[in-house]
Amino acid sequence: MITKTERAPGITVVTLANAAATAAISLYGGHMLSYRPAGKEDVLFMGDKVIFEIGKPIRGGIPVCWPWFGPHESDKTLPAHGFVRTMNWKIVEEEDGDSHSVLTLECSATPESRALWPHEFKVTIAFFVGKTLSIALTTENTGDEPFDITDALHAYFRVGDISKTTVTGFDGSDFVDRTVQPRVKGTQTGDITIAKETDSVYLRQAACTILDGLTGREITLNPQLFPDTVVWNPWSERSKAIADLGDEEYKNMICVEAGSVLENKITVEPGTSVLQCLQILPEV
Ligand code: TA6
């Protein structure tokens, strides 16, 4: 079943429900809010203080960072993580199956986007919702000049206790620590554990698994053509400065983001497109 509701003025949420899973996707931001395999807890984190308001990005779920990740390279007055997370996307395909549903959304250049970034584009995101979740992000250059992007599917995962959570798959990977200036490079030894503010870019495309030590849940991520993985948790002090995140909610979330960030810019030639995918496999 596919239903549409108005979550807030101008913000439509599409709910996909089938025998295998239920998902909610906001057209504002092309943003997945919830993915709940049948009989299981939500895989994604969304806090109690989440704000649904045109002009503000939604925290939690899976924000789409595009056409730049993090602060803009040269102009810090531009919005962090680009602008498609505050654009209204339109539906281009819906498929309502018994145990599998598909929703495809797209957004393209507007006068507002051209004021921030002078390029013609079409970005398409397709959500394949069933026993597993697959997301396909396509960037198309519909203009006459090449452009460069960085991007990410900034996924927030729900965990029972961050201090009992590990992320496997990055042993031996180089990373950049973004919590300090200048940024520090390191090499991961063993699994990732979080015991302080963490904002690390792992310079490797790798399948990884989030192991929730409290609930025993395992969530595996399989990225394709996203060369980097960002692991973020604001921890206690930083959380207090984030208005739309409860002071204690950092304990129940971890961002593990499939991205193409920092030096890994993607050049998209006119008339061509780039496809990047993320598969999320929840298992208990
Ligand atoms: O992916 C990590 C990060 O870039 C952090 O530096 C942190 O700021 C986070 O994203 C959230 O960004 P936001 O703009 O959504 O508050």
Boltz pocket constraint, residues with backbone or C-beta under 6 A from the ligand:
constraints:
  - pocket:
      binder: B
      contacts: [[A, 57], [A, 70], [A, 80], [A, 81], [A, 154], [A, 178], [A, 199], [A, 230], [A, 232], [A, 255], [A, 257]]
      max_distance: 6.0
